[in-house]
Amino acid sequence: MLCKMCVAAVVVLAALNYGYQKMTTPAWETISNVFMKSHKPYGGGAFRVRGNEVMTLKFARPEIVFKPRDERKNPDVAEPIEPWMNNSGERLSRATASFIRGTLDGGMTRYFQQHAQDGAWWYSKDWSVQYVSTGWTDMTRPVPENGLVSQIAKLWRSVDGGQTWTQLKWPEDHNISYLKFLDSQRGYAIGWGPHIWRTADGGQTWQEIELPPMATDYRKPRKQFDAVNLGPDGVLRVAYYVGMLGEVCLSSVVYRLRWDDAQFEQDVVLPNQVVVQLGSTNEPPGYTYSVYALSRLGSQVNGDDQSDNGKRIGAISTWSSYKNPTVEQLHTFDERYNLTGLDVGKRGVMLVYAGDSSRGGAPHQITFYSQEYGKSWSDIDDGTMQGGWFDSQTNTQYALYAYTLKKRQF
């Protein structure tokens, strides 16, 4: 029989262990209840937070304003104040990209706005330099037989934290889906085709890079890579699915390009899976780092991974940044989850995002998290977010619920 002191010690240790587990469970903290509330139409955009500072690139359709009841033809039917608001093509064509910056407690100012339905951005670590690409399509024009409505692409740069902008020379028919920069002068633009361009002078001139084998498909002129990652050593990695490439079949291949090289070289093969996203740890220059791939197991359905809506077992794999690495599959995720994204933080923290629609109603955002380099995982049901961002430098996750901005630490 245990003595009273031993029993008391066991109870205390259990309580301490329970309290420690509770303390280490990530919990949300509200940091604003009016985030982006004054900027119509509603939406937080691709926001970033640094202390009390905020900046965001926001793509939005125009706000639709309705007449008062006494001014409508039929008081019971909502009627927009302008005729174009009833036209879906007009609404889509009037979509805009806006760069907005300010503070959580002092309001936000819009410094940049252009007509666009999509685009990409990059910003320096100190937020002093930003690049923004915009893609705009006139949605009021008839759709051609091939279904490929022309898009006008533009590229912009700011060197004063986003307050003023300069349009860079860029061919309007060259879409930009990704902007990946090593620093404010050296980087890549990646677009439909796919195509890859490299600049070493801050976007003044660009050189197109030869693609790895089987990256393009003449039947799909707007094909894109399944995933793109720029490692801390400046190595660009691209992932795409191939039906047959030499001895490789029905697999995803990852190719790597060092900054000073002119051609890609094969990095790894991920058999019988389709990559959703690539990520890497941020190690100091000269150090080996880890690369991660979030994938869906199985081959593409009808040559298009989107047609099965991601209802397959998901997996996360890793390998090292040196040549000829060995791939290790770390974990698999239940097929009911639609994997949507991956973030890699510091000290072994990793987040995987997924949608769960198995319970009915609006899909819930599930955050899987590991604090052991992907060896073990826990999950949190985060309900229905309206946007989010993970700061990989501080292991801080941000989420937006309506106008409420929250954060939690891992």
C-alpha positions as CSV (number, residue, x, y, z in Angstrom):
1,M,0.0,0.0,0.0
2,L,1.3,3.4,-0.9
3,C,2.0,5.8,1.9
4,K,0.0,9.1,2.1
5,M,3.1,11.1,1.0
6,C,3.6,8.9,-2.1
7,V,-0.1,9.2,-3.0
8,A,0.1,13.0,-2.6
9,A,3.3,13.1,-4.7
10,V,1.6,11.1,-7.5
11,V,-1.4,13.5,-7.4
12,V,0.8,16.5,-7.6
13,L,2.8,15.1,-10.5
14,A,-0.3,14.2,-12.4
15,A,-1.8,17.7,-11.8
16,L,1.5,19.3,-13.0
17,N,1.6,17.1,-16.1
18,Y,-2.1,17.9,-16.9
19,G,-1.4,21.6,-16.4
20,Y,1.7,21.4,-18.6
21,Q,-0.3,19.7,-21.4
22,K,-3.0,22.3,-21.1
23,M,-0.5,25.1,-21.3
24,T,1.1,23.7,-24.4
25,T,-2.2,23.2,-26.3
26,P,-2.3,26.1,-28.8
27,A,-5.1,28.5,-27.9
28,W,-6.4,31.5,-29.9
29,E,-5.9,35.1,-28.6
30,T,-8.1,37.9,-30.1
31,I,-6.0,40.8,-31.3
32,S,-8.6,42.8,-33.1
33,N,-12.4,42.8,-33.4
34,V,-12.6,45.4,-36.3
35,F,-9.9,44.0,-38.7
36,M,-10.4,45.5,-42.2
37,K,-14.0,46.5,-41.3
38,S,-13.8,49.9,-42.9
39,H,-12.5,48.5,-46.3
40,K,-15.4,47.5,-48.5
41,P,-16.2,45.0,-49.8
42,Y,-15.5,42.7,-46.9
43,G,-12.3,40.6,-46.7
44,G,-8.9,40.6,-45.1
45,G,-6.9,39.5,-48.2
46,A,-3.4,37.9,-48.0
47,F,-2.6,39.8,-44.8
48,R,0.6,39.8,-42.9
49,V,1.2,41.0,-39.3
50,R,4.3,42.2,-37.6
51,G,3.7,43.5,-34.1
52,N,1.1,46.2,-34.4
53,E,1.8,46.6,-38.2
54,V,-0.3,45.1,-40.9
55,M,-0.1,44.9,-44.7
56,T,-2.3,42.9,-47.1
57,L,-2.8,42.3,-50.8
58,K,-6.5,42.1,-51.3
59,F,-8.4,40.9,-54.4
60,A,-12.1,41.8,-54.3
61,R,-15.1,42.2,-56.5
62,P,-16.8,45.6,-56.4
63,E,-19.3,46.4,-53.6
64,I,-22.9,46.1,-54.7
65,V,-25.1,48.8,-53.3
66,F,-28.9,48.6,-53.3
67,K,-31.6,51.2,-53.6
68,P,-33.8,52.1,-50.6
69,R,-37.2,50.3,-50.6
70,D,-39.1,53.4,-51.6
71,E,-37.0,53.9,-54.8
72,R,-37.3,50.3,-56.1
73,K,-39.7,49.3,-58.9
74,N,-40.8,46.4,-56.6
75,P,-40.2,47.2,-52.9
76,D,-39.8,43.5,-52.1
77,V,-37.0,42.9,-54.7
78,A,-33.5,44.2,-54.1
79,E,-32.4,46.6,-56.9
80,P,-28.8,47.8,-57.3
81,I,-28.3,51.5,-57.7
82,E,-26.5,51.1,-61.0
83,P,-27.4,48.8,-64.0
84,W,-23.9,47.3,-64.3
85,M,-24.3,45.8,-60.8
86,N,-26.9,43.3,-62.3
87,N,-24.4,42.1,-64.9
88,S,-22.1,39.2,-63.7
89,G,-19.5,40.0,-66.4
90,E,-19.4,43.6,-65.4
91,R,-18.9,42.7,-61.7
92,L,-16.1,40.3,-62.5
93,S,-14.4,42.8,-64.8
94,R,-14.4,45.5,-62.1
95,A,-12.6,43.3,-59.6
96,T,-9.5,44.9,-58.1
97,A,-6.2,44.2,-56.5
98,S,-5.3,46.5,-53.6
99,F,-2.3,46.9,-51.4
100,I,-3.3,48.2,-48.0
101,R,-1.0,48.9,-45.0
102,G,-1.5,50.3,-41.5
103,T,-1.7,49.3,-37.9
104,L,-4.1,47.1,-35.9
105,D,-5.2,50.1,-33.7
106,G,-4.6,53.0,-36.1
107,G,-6.5,52.2,-39.3
108,M,-5.5,51.0,-42.7
109,T,-4.6,53.0,-45.9
110,R,-4.9,51.8,-49.4
111,Y,-1.8,52.8,-51.4
112,F,-2.2,50.7,-54.6
113,Q,-5.2,49.6,-56.6
114,Q,-5.5,48.0,-60.1
115,H,-8.2,46.1,-62.0
116,A,-7.4,42.4,-61.6
117,Q,-9.0,39.1,-60.8
118,D,-5.8,37.4,-59.6
119,G,-2.1,37.9,-59.2
120,A,0.8,37.2,-56.8
121,W,3.2,39.2,-54.5
122,W,6.5,39.1,-52.7
123,Y,7.8,41.3,-49.9
124,S,11.2,41.7,-48.3
125,K,11.8,40.6,-44.6
126,D,11.8,44.2,-43.5
127,W,8.7,45.0,-45.6
128,S,10.5,47.8,-47.4
129,V,10.3,46.2,-50.9
130,Q,7.2,44.7,-52.5
131,Y,6.5,43.2,-55.9
132,V,2.9,42.7,-57.1
133,S,1.7,41.0,-60.3
134,T,-1.8,41.5,-61.6
135,G,-3.9,39.6,-64.1
136,W,-7.0,41.1,-65.5
137,T,-9.6,39.6,-67.9
138,D,-12.4,41.5,-69.6
139,M,-15.3,39.2,-68.6
140,T,-17.8,41.1,-70.7
141,R,-16.3,39.7,-73.9
142,P,-17.5,36.5,-75.5
143,V,-15.6,33.3,-74.5
144,P,-13.6,31.9,-77.5
145,E,-14.1,28.3,-78.6
146,N,-11.0,27.1,-76.8
147,G,-12.3,28.7,-73.6
148,L,-9.1,30.7,-73.1
149,V,-10.1,34.2,-72.5
150,S,-7.1,36.5,-72.9
151,Q,-5.6,38.0,-69.8
152,I,-3.5,41.2,-69.4
153,A,-0.6,40.8,-67.0
154,K,1.2,43.6,-65.3
155,L,4.1,43.8,-62.8
156,W,4.7,46.5,-60.2
157,R,7.4,47.3,-57.6
158,S,7.6,49.5,-54.5
159,V,10.8,50.4,-52.6
160,D,9.3,52.5,-49.9
161,G,7.1,50.0,-48.1
162,G,4.2,50.1,-50.5
163,Q,3.5,53.8,-50.4
164,T,4.5,54.5,-54.1
165,W,4.6,52.0,-57.0
166,T,6.4,51.8,-60.3
167,Q,5.1,49.6,-63.2
168,L,7.9,47.4,-64.6
169,K,8.2,46.4,-68.2
170,W,6.5,43.1,-68.6
171,P,4.8,41.4,-71.6
172,E,1.0,41.6,-71.1
173,D,0.5,38.0,-72.4
174,H,2.8,36.5,-69.8
175,N,0.8,35.5,-66.8
176,I,2.5,35.5,-63.4
177,S,1.2,33.0,-60.8
178,Y,4.2,33.0,-58.4
179,L,6.8,35.6,-57.4
180,K,9.8,33.9,-55.6
181,F,12.7,36.2,-54.6
182,L,16.0,35.5,-52.7
183,D,16.3,39.3,-52.0
184,S,15.0,42.6,-53.3
185,Q,17.1,42.2,-56.6
186,R,17.1,38.4,-57.4
187,G,14.1,36.3,-58.0
188,Y,11.8,34.3,-60.2
189,A,8.4,34.9,-61.9
190,I,6.5,31.7,-62.7
191,G,3.4,31.6,-64.9
192,W,1.1,29.6,-67.1
193,G,2.6,27.2,-69.6
194,P,4.4,26.8,-67.3
195,H,7.1,29.4,-67.9
196,I,9.9,30.5,-65.5
197,W,11.8,33.8,-65.8
198,R,14.7,35.0,-63.6
199,T,15.9,38.5,-62.8
200,A,19.0,39.7,-61.0
201,D,18.4,43.4,-61.3
202,G,15.1,44.0,-59.5
203,G,12.8,43.2,-62.3
204,Q,14.4,45.5,-64.9
205,T,15.3,42.6,-67.2
206,W,14.3,38.9,-67.2
207,Q,15.7,35.7,-68.6
208,E,13.5,32.7,-69.4
209,I,14.7,29.4,-67.9
210,E,14.6,26.1,-69.8
211,L,12.0,23.8,-68.2
212,P,12.6,20.3,-66.9
213,P,11.4,17.4,-69.1
214,M,7.6,16.8,-69.5
215,A,6.7,19.9,-67.5
216,T,4.5,21.2,-70.4
217,D,1.5,19.7,-72.3
218,Y,0.6,21.2,-75.6
219,R,-3.0,20.5,-74.9
220,K,-2.9,22.7,-71.8
221,P,-1.3,26.1,-72.6
222,R,-2.2,27.3,-69.1
223,K,-0.8,24.4,-67.2
224,Q,0.9,25.2,-64.0
225,F,3.3,23.4,-61.6
226,D,1.6,21.6,-58.8
227,A,3.9,23.2,-56.3
228,V,6.8,25.6,-56.2
229,N,9.3,26.3,-53.4
230,L,12.4,28.5,-53.0
231,G,14.8,27.2,-50.4
232,P,16.9,29.3,-48.0
233,D,19.9,28.6,-50.2
234,G,18.2,30.0,-53.3
235,V,17.4,26.6,-54.8
236,L,14.1,26.7,-56.8
237,R,12.1,23.5,-56.7
238,V,9.1,22.6,-58.9
239,A,6.8,19.6,-58.6
240,Y,4.6,18.2,-61.3
241,Y,2.8,14.9,-62.2
242,V,4.0,12.7,-65.1
243,G,2.3,9.8,-66.7
244,M,5.6,8.5,-68.1
245,L,9.1,9.9,-67.9
246,G,11.8,7.3,-68.7
247,E,11.4,4.7,-66.0
248,V,9.2,6.9,-63.9
249,C,5.4,6.5,-64.4
250,L,2.3,7.7,-62.7
251,S,4.3,9.8,-60.2
252,S,5.2,13.3,-59.1
253,V,8.7,14.5,-59.9
254,V,10.5,17.3,-58.1
255,Y,13.2,19.2,-60.0
256,R,15.7,21.7,-58.5
257,L,17.5,24.7,-60.0
258,R,20.4,26.4,-58.2
259,W,20.6,30.2,-58.7
260,D,23.7,30.2,-60.9
261,D,22.6,27.2,-63.0
262,A,21.0,27.4,-66.4
263,Q,19.1,24.0,-66.2
264,F,17.1,22.0,-63.8
265,E,18.3,18.7,-62.3
266,Q,16.1,16.0,-60.8
267,D,15.7,16.1,-57.1
268,V,13.3,13.3,-56.1
269,V,10.5,11.1,-57.4
270,L,7.3,10.6,-55.3
271,P,5.7,7.4,-56.7
272,N,2.0,7.2,-57.2
273,Q,1.1,10.6,-55.7
274,V,0.2,14.1,-56.6
275,V,1.9,17.0,-54.8
276,V,-0.3,19.7,-53.2
277,Q,2.5,21.9,-51.8
278,L,6.2,22.0,-51.1
279,G,7.9,23.6,-48.1
280,S,11.3,23.8,-46.5
281,T,13.0,24.7,-43.2
282,N,14.7,28.1,-43.0
283,E,18.3,27.3,-42.0
284,P,21.3,29.6,-42.1
285,P,23.4,29.8,-45.3
286,G,25.6,26.8,-45.8
287,Y,23.5,24.5,-43.6
288,T,21.6,21.4,-44.9
289,Y,17.9,21.9,-44.6
290,S,14.8,19.7,-44.9
291,V,12.3,19.8,-47.8
292,Y,8.7,18.7,-47.3
293,A,6.0,17.6,-49.8
294,L,2.3,17.4,-49.0
295,S,0.7,15.0,-51.4
296,R,-2.4,13.0,-52.3
297,L,-1.8,9.3,-52.8
298,G,-2.8,7.8,-56.1
299,S,-2.6,8.8,-59.7
300,Q,-4.4,11.8,-61.2
301,V,-8.1,11.1,-62.1
302,N,-8.7,11.6,-65.8
303,G,-5.4,13.5,-65.9
304,D,-6.8,16.2,-63.6
305,D,-6.2,16.1,-59.9
306,Q,-9.1,18.4,-59.2
307,S,-11.7,16.1,-60.7
308,D,-11.7,13.8,-57.6
309,N,-11.9,16.8,-55.2
310,G,-9.0,15.5,-53.3
311,K,-10.9,12.6,-51.7
312,R,-7.8,10.5,-51.2
313,I,-5.4,9.6,-48.5
314,G,-3.0,12.4,-47.9
315,A,0.7,12.1,-47.1
316,I,3.6,14.2,-46.0
317,S,7.2,13.3,-47.0
318,T,10.6,14.7,-46.4
319,W,14.1,14.7,-47.8
320,S,17.3,16.6,-47.3
321,S,18.6,19.5,-49.4
322,Y,21.8,17.8,-50.6
323,K,22.0,15.8,-53.9
324,N,20.5,12.4,-54.3
325,P,18.6,12.4,-51.1
326,T,16.4,9.6,-49.7
327,V,12.7,10.3,-49.3
328,E,11.0,9.4,-46.1
329,Q,7.2,9.4,-45.7
330,L,6.4,10.8,-42.3
331,H,2.6,10.6,-42.0
332,T,-0.7,9.9,-43.8
333,F,-4.0,11.7,-43.3
334,D,-7.5,10.2,-43.6
335,E,-9.1,10.4,-47.0
336,R,-12.1,12.4,-45.7
337,Y,-9.8,15.4,-45.4
338,N,-9.2,17.6,-48.5
339,L,-5.6,18.7,-48.0
340,T,-5.1,22.4,-49.0
341,G,-1.8,23.6,-47.6
342,L,1.4,23.2,-45.7
343,D,3.5,25.6,-43.5
344,V,7.0,24.8,-42.0
345,G,8.1,26.7,-39.0
346,K,11.0,26.6,-36.6
347,R,12.1,24.0,-34.0
348,G,10.1,21.2,-35.6
349,V,6.8,23.0,-35.9
350,M,4.7,22.1,-39.0
351,L,1.1,22.8,-39.9
352,V,-1.1,21.1,-42.5
353,Y,-4.4,22.6,-43.5
354,A,-7.4,20.6,-44.7
355,G,-11.1,20.9,-45.3
356,D,-13.5,18.5,-43.6
357,S,-17.0,18.3,-45.2
358,S,-17.9,14.9,-43.8
359,R,-20.2,16.3,-41.0
360,G,-22.4,18.2,-43.4
361,G,-22.9,21.9,-43.7
362,A,-20.1,24.3,-44.4
363,P,-16.7,22.6,-44.6
364,H,-14.6,23.1,-41.4
365,Q,-11.0,24.2,-41.5
366,I,-8.9,21.5,-39.8
367,T,-5.3,22.4,-38.7
368,F,-3.0,19.5,-38.2
369,Y,0.1,20.4,-36.3
370,S,3.3,18.7,-35.3
371,Q,6.0,19.9,-32.9
372,E,8.3,17.0,-33.6
373,Y,9.4,17.5,-37.3
374,G,6.3,15.6,-38.5
375,K,6.8,12.5,-36.5
376,S,3.6,12.9,-34.6
377,W,0.5,15.0,-35.2
378,S,-2.5,16.5,-33.5
379,D,-5.5,18.3,-35.0
380,I,-7.7,21.2,-34.2
381,D,-11.2,22.0,-35.7
382,D,-11.0,25.7,-36.5
383,G,-14.5,26.0,-37.9
384,T,-15.0,28.4,-40.8
385,M,-12.1,30.8,-41.2
386,Q,-12.2,33.8,-43.6
387,G,-8.5,33.9,-44.1
388,G,-5.2,33.0,-42.3
389,W,-1.4,33.2,-42.3
390,F,1.4,31.5,-40.5
391,D,4.5,33.4,-39.5
392,S,7.2,30.8,-39.9
393,Q,9.8,33.0,-38.1
394,T,7.9,33.1,-34.8
395,N,5.6,29.9,-35.2
396,T,2.6,32.2,-34.9
397,Q,-0.7,31.4,-36.7
398,Y,-3.2,34.1,-37.5
399,A,-6.9,33.5,-38.4
400,L,-9.7,35.8,-39.4
401,Y,-13.3,35.2,-38.4
402,A,-15.5,37.9,-39.9
403,Y,-13.9,41.1,-38.5
404,T,-12.1,39.3,-35.6
405,L,-8.4,38.6,-36.0
406,K,-6.9,36.0,-33.8
407,K,-3.5,34.5,-33.2
408,R,-2.0,31.5,-31.5
409,Q,1.6,30.3,-30.8
410,F,3.1,26.9,-31.5
